[in-house]
Each structure stands twice: as structure tokens, then as C-alpha cells.
Amino acid sequence: MYLGGMSSSMPEDVQYAMYRTVPGLENVRIVRNAYAIEYDCINAVQLKSSLEFKKIEGLFAGGQFNGSSGYEEAAAQGIVAGINAALFVKKEEPLILDRSESYIGVLIDDLVTKETAEPYRMMTSRAEYRLILRQDNADIRLTKYGYRVGLISEERMNRLTRKIQLIDEEIERVKSVNIGTGSEVQKVLTDNGSTELTTGATLAELIRRPELSYDVLAPIDKHRPELPCDVCEQVNINLKYEGYIDRQLRQVEHFKKLENKLIPDSLDYLEISGLRKEAMQKLDKFRPRSIGQASRISGVSPADISVLLVYLESLRRKH
Ligand SMILES: Cc1cc2nc3c(=O)[nH]c(=O)nc-3n(C[C@H](O)[C@H](O)[C@H](O)COP(=O)(O)OP(=O)(O)OC[C@H]3O[C@@H](n4cnc5c(N)ncnc54)[C@H](O)[C@@H]3O)c2cc1C
């Protein structure tokens, strides 16, 4: 019988105490722990963010082989490696998802910029922009990439574009509707444990109250259009958490600026005077694709990044 992975690292008496609490296993005997699988893997810093080997053109790697563990981790890398192998054959730009738009981006970026001693597992805490990487907005974040590489149909892409349009229009409408202080309004507020209004407020302002929501306000929203549930959900989330989401979007903007400052593949870090020795060696080993990625390599300081930026600017001027 296979009884689960984590337990095999527990002391045997603890395992017995636990298993024997299960009806039917009162006399269970452990013959051999099953979860001691050993496997070999590459050091994923040999890979580009596209999952292509830096030194073996056209060879892409994904899954446990790259030092991760887990079904989703393997599937996420598998689809990216597969897409990029196909794009390579078609001589098209690789698909690289960044840390601000997907957990896949976080996973791959961590694998290719950090040398992990333990099998890598994806945890939400590894992502900096968790407010944006939500399950409910996965289609809004990623459909365009699927469409770009030919995995999403035009019809599905059009559906999403329409959905985004409906969300934007409804947010605008709700921000402009002043709900007044009529008795019907006050009743909906008190019925939902909210304080009554003394002066008018917009629907958007009411949605931001923790005890209220877009759906709850439907009875007093006389001109509300008929909208699909997933549109209503986005309107509600985007208004309720607008302040926090906007703050995170500003952080993402800063992050994107650094991600978009690309470093030429051929850059000779050992030639850049002003870089500290450790930074030189690390950059030479990891060969980051962007300034953003360079800044995440341990041992590369903000001062090294400044030196690198100045050097890249001088290169740009020369050409
Ligand atoms: C007992 C156990 C329990 C687990 N439980 C969980 C769990 O609950 N949740 C979870 O998320 N993860 C779990 N994992 C981890 C998860 O199964 C793996 O991390 C994941 O399946 C790895 O997928 P992969 O595609 O990278 O590799 P694999 O699934 O190992 O696929 C590699 C494939 O390559 C084939 N292959 C190897 N060499 C060659 C060759 N030379 N030529 C051709 N083919 C070759 C192999 O036969 C295999 O089919 C568990 C693992 C084990 C062992």
C-alpha cells in the first residue's frame, strides 16, 4: 500500500502512531517506505528563460529533469518548452512569460536564475505580484499568448476581448452612478449590515465597503445591464481592491522597465571594469537575458546593476 510521501521521513514510531489511527490499519506493519525516489537532474541555470539550453541550440528541457518536483511544475515547463521548440523550428521569437503575468513565469525565472539545492516546488509565496496573479483573471493574463502561438482560436480570443470591453465599460458606469439616499437604498444597506448614507455615494464607493458587493447592490442599481457572471466577478474584484491592485500595477510597471532592458547574449562580463569580481563571475555563469533578471541573481548588488546599465548605455551609443 502506498501511504503518502511526507510520512516516509518521519521516525518509525510516529508513522505507526499515525497509521494505526486509521480504521482497518490497527495492526499495520511497515515493510518498506516507498517514497525515497532519487533522480538526477540538470542545473537549470544552463537554460534560457525559453527553456532552451544556452549552449545547445534547439534543445529544450522541461519538468523534473530541470530540478523541479510536481505534476503542475512539470506540465507548466513542458508546455513552455514544447511551444518554444515549435517556435524555434518556425524561426519565431520565443514565448517568455514574466514574473508579473504568471506563476509559470515565476517558476521558470526561479529555476534559471537561482541554483536550488532541493527539488523546486511552486508556492504562491514565491511570487511578488500575487494580487495580480489570480485564478479568476488567468484568461485575461494569458489568452493573448496562447493566441499568439496558435493554441487559442480567433473566436476564443474575440470572446475574451469582448469580455474585457464589458468589464471596462461596466466599471466606468458603476463609478459614475450616484445612488442617492432614498429609503430603498438605506434598506439595502442596513439589510446587509452596512451604515446608512447621509450624502449620496457612487455604486463604486459602496462596492468598496467590505460588507457589500456588486451583486448585493443589484436591487438599487436600476440601469444595470445584463452581464455574464464572470464579468460581474471582475467588476466586483477590480473595484473592491482597486487601491491595492493599482499599487501593485505600479510596481509591475517598474519591474517591466527592467525586464525590457535586454542584455546582448554575447556580452563579455569579464571585460566590464567596475563590476565586482563575484558579480562578474555570477553574471558570466548565469548570462541573464535582461537587467531585471540580472538583479535577481544572488551576489549581484544594486551597485553592480548600475555599472552594467552604464556599460550597456555606452555600448548603445557606440552602435
Ligand atoms: C511516489 C511519488 C508520488 C508523487 N506524488 C506527487 C503528488 O502527489 N503531487 C505532485 O504534484 N507530484 C508528485 N510526485 C512528483 C511528480 O510525479 C513528478 O515530479 C512529475 O511527474 C515529473 O514529471 P516529468 O514529466 O518531469 O517526469 P516523469 O513523469 O518522470 O516523465 C519522464 C518520462 O521520461 C521517460 N524516459 C526516461 N528516460 C528516457 C529515455 N532515455 N528515453 C525515452 N524516455 C525516457 C520516463 O519513462 C518517463 O515516462 C510524486 C512522485 C513520486 C515518485
The ligand as an ORCA input file, in Angstrom:
! r2SCAN-3c Opt
* xyz 0 1
  C       5.694      8.186     -5.403
  C       5.553      9.576     -5.940
  C       4.486     10.358     -5.544
  C       4.332     11.648     -6.048
  N       3.272     12.403     -5.642
  C       3.079     13.618     -6.182
  C       1.919     14.364     -5.850
  O       1.070     13.948     -5.071
  N       1.769     15.586     -6.408
  C       2.676     16.094     -7.283
  O       2.472     17.203     -7.776
  N       3.791     15.413     -7.616
  C       4.023     14.182     -7.102
  N       5.143     13.473     -7.422
  C       6.159     14.093     -8.308
  C       5.720     14.050     -9.770
  O       5.225     12.761    -10.061
  C       6.918     14.318    -10.686
  O       7.633     15.456    -10.255
  C       6.420     14.578    -12.103
  O       5.610     13.507    -12.532
  C       7.614     14.719    -13.026
  O       7.142     14.776    -14.358
  P       8.158     14.719    -15.564
  O       7.330     14.747    -16.810
  O       9.187     15.792    -15.408
  O       8.932     13.348    -15.406
  P       8.343     11.877    -15.496
  O       6.904     11.844    -15.140
  O       9.307     11.057    -14.681
  O       8.459     11.574    -17.048
  C       9.685     11.289    -17.634
  C       9.413     10.266    -18.716
  O      10.597     10.061    -19.489
  C      10.742      8.692    -19.740
  N      12.175      8.475    -20.016
  C      13.213      8.494    -19.156
  N      14.369      8.227    -19.800
  C      14.043      8.052    -21.092
  C      14.793      7.776    -22.265
  N      16.102      7.626    -22.227
  N      14.126      7.660    -23.436
  C      12.797      7.837    -23.507
  N      12.036      8.090    -22.429
  C      12.646      8.210    -21.234
  C      10.258      8.039    -18.468
  O       9.881      6.699    -18.723
  C       9.051      8.909    -18.137
  O       7.880      8.447    -18.753
  C       5.302     12.169     -6.947
  C       6.389     11.380     -7.344
  C       6.511     10.099     -6.839
  C       7.681      9.274     -7.283
*
